[in-house]
Amino acid sequence: MLRAIADHLWVEARRLRFLGIETGTRMTVVRLLDGGLFVHSPVSLDGKTREAIDALGRVKAIVAPSLFHHLYVGEWRQAYPDAVVCACPGLERKRPDLPWDRILGDEPEPEWRGELEQVFFAARSLENEVVFFHRSSRTLICADAIFNLASHPSPLTRVVAYLMGNRTPGPTLVERVLIRNRPAAREQVGRMLAWNVERIVLAHGDIIEIGGHEALRRAYAWL
């Protein structure tokens, strides 16, 4: 179920298997100053989740931040037809069956401008992720930019994470190989490091509650 982790900030974790490996996933919900809700990487909208969401406020924006975080956007769109539905670049081609309202970039959309900052992490073209920063809680909100699977409850997941180089929070060896434009990656990560990050909410693995800036710096120090 949804749980509060800061003022106006909630998360809901779910089990999820990717290529047979339990990685888990996590949705983040931000209540904006006008009372509207920003829903990041939505999970399946079951009855209990919808009841909890409706108790928080009106869904204003539904965001699929990565090419791999889109599975449940359709059911959220159907449930909340007045919300603006946003995709990371390229997802409109991967999921042409969904009626996207916006394609995200580096500039915050009007619905959350002044409350959430964002960076299009284009150098990680495998995911094309748009990473967000909730200013009031100093929380970086991401899907795949940081993995944190080394302490996952599943022994198999821990072994796979170790073999893939995810021994501390950060990317795996796959992302290191696939990032070809390192100057661009350094610039994009540099803009994230300019945020005053304390907490990192990620989709796969435990939330990093303190020291987020240093965790992000270490994760991409190899660039």
HELIX and SHEET records of a PDB file:
HELIX    1   1 GLY A   47  LEU A   56  1                                  10    
HELIX    2   2 VAL A   73  ALA A   79  1                                   7    
HELIX    3   3 LEU A   91  LYS A   94  1                                   4    
HELIX    4   4 PRO A  155  LEU A  163  1                                   9    
HELIX    5   5 LEU A  173  LEU A  178  1                                   6    
HELIX    6   6 ARG A  182  LEU A  193  1                                  12    
HELIX    7   7 GLY A  212  ALA A  219  1                                   8    
SHEET    1   A 7 ARG A   3  ALA A   6  0                                        
SHEET    2   A 7 LEU A   9  ARG A  14 -1                                        
SHEET    3   A 7 THR A  25  ARG A  31 -1                                        
SHEET    4   A 7 GLY A  36  HIS A  40 -1                                        
SHEET    5   A 7 ARG A  58  ALA A  64  1                                        
SHEET    6   A 7 VAL A  84  ALA A  87  1                                        
SHEET    7   A 7 ARG A 102  ILE A 103  1                                        
SHEET    1   B 2 ARG A  17  PHE A  18  0                                        
SHEET    2   B 2 ILE A  21  GLU A  22 -1                                        
SHEET    1   C 4 LEU A 116  PHE A 120  0                                        
SHEET    2   C 4 VAL A 130  HIS A 134 -1                                        
SHEET    3   C 4 THR A 139  ILE A 141 -1                                        
SHEET    4   C 4 ARG A 199  VAL A 201  1                                        
END                                                                             
